Amino acid sequence: MSGYFSVSQVAEHSSENDCWVIIHGKVYDVSSFLNDHPGGKKIVLKNAGTDATKQFDAFHNAGVLEKYGALCIGSVGEPPKEGTPVAAAASAHDDDRTFGEMIPFGDPSWYQDWDSPYYKDSHRRIRKLMRHFVDTDVIPFVHEWDEAKQVPMFLFKKCAEMGILAAVAGNGTLPLEYFDLESTLLFRGGENAIVPKEEFDAFHGFIIFDELSRCGSGGVLWGILGGLGIGLPPIIKFGSEELKRRI
């Protein structure tokens, strides 16, 4: 976000080649997005140059604004005067204990910090890490990868370095003999790790699958986690040592 605009300035940008809209006080240049809008470009052009907050909220959730944050070019209003303190914007990452829509009974109860015998602080930490990873490194590129019908190798490498691949390969246990804990983001640091090895359980793996599923692509989800999550647990449990070492 870089500028401040008046309502009248936004109204000047109301054509197919120059289309701005206002949503919740923010100004979005959606000119390059029109042809990609799932509902078609006509509905967007109908609201071009106007405050489309009501129409947006009727058909979208807040996560859409996060996904397409790069289209935001500024805010409606005047810039703050020099010396005026500016309140820090609230961040979805500021609260480590609650997340989701916060609608009663609309989310799993542990999302809203209710006590659970299954979800602990390490589960919240891995959820936070995975949410950030998926939002920044996966979702923006999913369409490109789906069109190419291929998940890039660098994503597999990053998942390995984070410890994601090891976390889904052991069916609720970590295959400690086959990877280095200290080389992974999730598990290095002993008791101070994001997920200490002693605490790891199947629910951590479930969270990884759950968060990656938010990308909306079966190809990406199964390409990264499907083969390992289904194929490796039987080998780790029943395979010969030679087979385990080789794979």
C-alpha positions as CSV (number, residue, x, y, z in Angstrom):
1,M,0.0,0.0,0.0
2,S,1.5,3.3,-1.0
3,G,-0.9,6.2,-1.3
4,Y,-4.0,8.1,-0.2
5,F,-6.9,8.8,-2.5
6,S,-10.2,10.7,-2.4
7,V,-13.4,9.1,-3.4
8,S,-13.6,11.3,-6.4
9,Q,-10.1,10.3,-7.5
10,V,-11.1,6.6,-7.3
11,A,-14.2,7.4,-9.4
12,E,-12.0,8.5,-12.3
13,H,-10.7,4.9,-12.7
14,S,-13.8,3.1,-13.9
15,S,-12.9,1.5,-17.2
16,E,-11.9,-2.0,-18.2
17,N,-8.3,-0.9,-18.7
18,D,-8.2,1.2,-15.6
19,C,-10.4,-0.2,-12.9
20,W,-10.2,0.7,-9.2
21,V,-12.5,-0.2,-6.3
22,I,-12.8,0.6,-2.7
23,I,-13.2,-2.2,-0.2
24,H,-13.2,-1.5,3.6
25,G,-11.5,1.8,3.1
26,K,-8.7,0.4,1.0
27,V,-8.2,1.1,-2.7
28,Y,-7.5,-1.8,-5.1
29,D,-6.4,-1.6,-8.7
30,V,-8.0,-4.7,-10.1
31,S,-7.4,-3.9,-13.8
32,S,-5.0,-6.8,-14.2
33,F,-7.3,-9.1,-12.2
34,L,-10.5,-8.7,-14.2
35,N,-10.1,-11.7,-16.5
36,D,-9.1,-13.9,-13.5
37,H,-12.1,-13.0,-11.4
38,P,-14.0,-16.3,-10.8
39,G,-17.4,-14.5,-11.1
40,G,-16.4,-12.8,-14.4
41,K,-15.3,-9.3,-15.0
42,K,-18.7,-7.8,-15.7
43,I,-19.7,-7.8,-12.0
44,V,-16.5,-6.1,-11.1
45,L,-16.8,-3.5,-13.8
46,K,-20.3,-2.7,-12.6
47,N,-18.8,-1.5,-9.4
48,A,-15.7,0.1,-10.9
49,G,-14.7,3.4,-9.3
50,T,-17.0,3.0,-6.4
51,D,-17.1,1.6,-2.8
52,A,-17.8,-2.1,-3.4
53,T,-17.5,-3.2,0.2
54,K,-21.2,-4.3,0.5
55,Q,-21.0,-6.3,-2.7
56,F,-17.7,-7.8,-1.8
57,D,-18.8,-8.9,1.7
58,A,-21.9,-10.6,0.2
59,F,-19.8,-13.1,-1.8
60,H,-16.3,-13.3,-0.3
61,N,-14.6,-13.9,3.1
62,A,-11.8,-11.7,4.5
63,G,-9.1,-14.2,3.4
64,V,-9.6,-13.1,-0.2
65,L,-8.2,-9.6,0.6
66,E,-5.2,-11.3,2.2
67,K,-4.7,-13.4,-0.9
68,Y,-4.8,-10.5,-3.3
69,G,-3.1,-7.9,-1.0
70,A,-0.7,-7.0,-3.8
71,L,-3.6,-5.3,-5.6
72,C,-4.0,-2.8,-2.8
73,I,-2.5,0.6,-3.8
74,G,-3.6,2.8,-0.9
75,S,-6.4,4.0,1.3
76,V,-9.3,6.4,1.1
77,G,-8.6,9.7,2.9
78,E,-5.8,12.1,3.6
79,P,-2.3,11.2,4.7
80,P,-1.6,11.7,8.4
81,K,0.0,15.0,9.2
82,E,3.6,15.0,10.1
83,G,4.2,14.2,13.7
84,T,0.8,12.5,14.2
85,P,1.2,9.1,15.8
86,V,-0.1,6.3,13.6
87,A,-1.6,3.3,15.4
88,A,0.0,0.0,14.4
89,A,-2.3,-2.2,12.3
90,A,-3.5,-5.3,14.0
91,S,-2.0,-8.4,12.5
92,A,-3.5,-11.9,12.2
93,H,-0.1,-13.1,13.6
94,D,-0.2,-11.0,16.8
95,D,-2.4,-13.5,18.6
96,D,-0.8,-16.9,18.9
97,R,-3.7,-18.6,20.7
98,T,-6.8,-17.7,18.6
99,F,-7.4,-17.8,14.9
100,G,-10.1,-18.6,12.4
101,E,-13.4,-16.8,11.9
102,M,-14.1,-16.7,15.7
103,I,-17.7,-17.7,15.0
104,P,-19.1,-19.8,17.9
105,F,-19.2,-23.5,16.9
106,G,-18.1,-22.4,13.4
107,D,-14.5,-23.3,14.0
108,P,-12.8,-26.2,15.9
109,S,-13.0,-25.3,19.6
110,W,-9.2,-25.2,20.0
111,Y,-9.0,-22.4,17.4
112,Q,-10.8,-20.2,20.0
113,D,-8.5,-21.2,22.9
114,W,-10.8,-23.7,24.6
115,D,-9.0,-26.3,26.5
116,S,-8.3,-29.5,24.6
117,P,-6.5,-32.7,25.5
118,Y,-5.2,-33.0,22.0
119,Y,-3.9,-29.5,21.0
120,K,-1.1,-27.7,22.9
121,D,1.1,-24.7,22.3
122,S,3.3,-26.6,19.9
123,H,0.2,-27.3,17.8
124,R,-0.6,-23.6,17.8
125,R,3.0,-22.7,16.8
126,I,3.0,-25.2,13.9
127,R,-0.4,-23.9,12.8
128,K,1.0,-20.3,12.8
129,L,4.1,-21.3,10.8
130,M,2.1,-23.3,8.3
131,R,-0.5,-20.6,7.8
132,H,2.3,-18.0,7.0
133,F,4.1,-20.5,4.7
134,V,1.0,-21.4,2.7
135,D,-0.2,-17.7,2.5
136,T,3.2,-16.4,1.3
137,D,4.9,-19.3,-0.6
138,V,2.1,-21.4,-1.9
139,I,-1.2,-19.7,-2.5
140,P,0.1,-16.9,-4.7
141,F,1.6,-19.4,-7.2
142,V,-1.0,-22.2,-7.2
143,H,-2.7,-21.2,-10.4
144,E,0.7,-21.1,-12.2
145,W,1.7,-24.5,-10.9
146,D,-1.7,-26.0,-11.8
147,E,-1.5,-24.7,-15.3
148,A,2.1,-26.1,-15.7
149,K,0.8,-29.4,-14.2
150,Q,4.0,-29.5,-12.1
151,V,5.0,-28.6,-8.6
152,P,8.5,-27.0,-8.7
153,M,11.4,-28.8,-7.0
154,F,12.4,-25.8,-4.9
155,L,9.1,-26.2,-3.0
156,F,9.9,-29.8,-2.1
157,K,13.3,-28.7,-1.0
158,K,11.8,-25.9,1.2
159,C,9.3,-28.3,2.7
160,A,12.2,-30.7,3.5
161,E,14.2,-27.9,5.1
162,M,11.2,-26.9,7.2
163,G,10.7,-30.4,8.4
164,I,7.2,-30.7,6.8
165,L,8.1,-33.8,4.8
166,A,9.5,-35.6,7.8
167,A,6.4,-34.7,9.8
168,V,4.1,-36.5,7.4
169,A,6.2,-39.5,6.6
170,G,6.0,-41.4,9.9
171,N,2.2,-41.7,10.5
172,G,2.3,-39.7,13.7
173,T,5.9,-40.4,14.7
174,L,9.1,-38.8,13.5
175,P,11.4,-41.1,11.5
176,L,14.4,-39.9,13.5
177,E,16.8,-42.4,12.0
178,Y,16.4,-40.9,8.5
179,F,16.7,-37.1,8.9
180,D,18.6,-34.6,11.0
181,L,16.4,-32.8,13.5
182,E,18.7,-29.8,13.8
183,S,18.6,-29.2,10.0
184,T,14.9,-28.5,10.1
185,L,13.0,-25.3,11.0
186,L,10.3,-27.1,12.9
187,F,12.3,-29.5,15.1
188,R,15.7,-27.8,15.8
189,G,16.4,-26.4,19.2
190,G,15.6,-29.2,21.5
191,E,13.0,-28.1,24.2
192,N,12.8,-24.7,22.6
193,A,11.9,-26.0,19.1
194,I,8.7,-25.0,17.4
195,V,7.7,-28.6,17.9
196,P,10.0,-30.5,20.4
197,K,10.4,-34.1,19.2
198,E,9.0,-35.4,22.4
199,E,5.7,-33.6,21.8
200,F,5.2,-34.6,18.2
201,D,2.1,-36.5,17.4
202,A,-0.4,-37.2,14.6
203,F,-2.2,-34.0,15.3
204,H,0.8,-32.0,14.2
205,G,0.8,-33.9,10.9
206,F,-3.0,-33.3,10.6
207,I,-2.5,-29.5,11.0
208,I,0.1,-29.6,8.2
209,F,-2.3,-31.3,5.8
210,D,-5.2,-29.0,7.0
211,E,-3.2,-25.8,6.4
212,L,-1.8,-26.8,3.1
213,S,-5.3,-27.8,1.9
214,R,-6.1,-24.1,2.0
215,C,-4.2,-23.6,-1.2
216,G,-7.2,-25.1,-3.0
217,S,-5.2,-27.4,-5.3
218,G,-5.4,-31.1,-5.1
219,G,-2.4,-31.4,-7.3
220,V,-0.2,-29.3,-5.1
221,L,-1.5,-31.0,-1.9
222,W,-1.0,-34.5,-3.2
223,G,2.1,-33.7,-5.0
224,I,3.9,-32.5,-1.9
225,L,2.3,-34.6,0.9
226,G,0.3,-37.4,-0.7
227,G,3.0,-39.8,-1.8
228,L,5.0,-39.4,1.4
229,G,2.0,-39.5,3.7
230,I,0.6,-42.7,2.2
231,G,3.7,-44.5,0.8
232,L,6.4,-44.1,3.4
233,P,4.6,-45.1,6.7
234,P,4.2,-48.8,5.6
235,I,7.9,-48.9,4.5
236,I,9.1,-47.4,7.8
237,K,7.0,-49.8,9.8
238,F,7.3,-53.0,7.8
239,G,10.1,-52.5,5.3
240,S,13.6,-54.1,5.5
241,E,16.5,-52.0,6.7
242,E,18.0,-52.1,3.2
243,L,14.7,-50.8,1.7
244,K,14.4,-48.1,4.3
245,R,17.9,-46.8,3.8
246,R,17.5,-46.9,0.0
247,I,14.3,-44.9,0.0
